[in-house]
Amino acid sequence: MAEPLTGEQIAALHADLPVWRIEEGMLVRDVQAPSFPIAIDYVVAISAAAEEMDHHPDIDIRWRHLRLALVTHSAGGRITDLDVALARRIDDIVG
């Protein structure tokens, strides 16, 4: 099981993942795609990465806007290294 990050590790995330924020105990990022079809392409690519990792984000789609939220449910709904790894993969996907 993935171990929750410490408070210090969470505080240091901003330097490593500057477009992500902590919101209600989750690692959250908003993405504005250039078009609705591209937003859906992002979701498809993110879902493939999530399946490969067996770690799945919450995704909210509103036209061209995606809200992505990461937390590890098996670690009590806390942020773990799995969330950080998936956030990096998402950053690679959406650029």
Helices and strands as residue ranges (DSSP letters): H 7-16, E 21-23, E 26-32, H 36-53, E 58-62, E 65-70, G 73-75, H 81-94
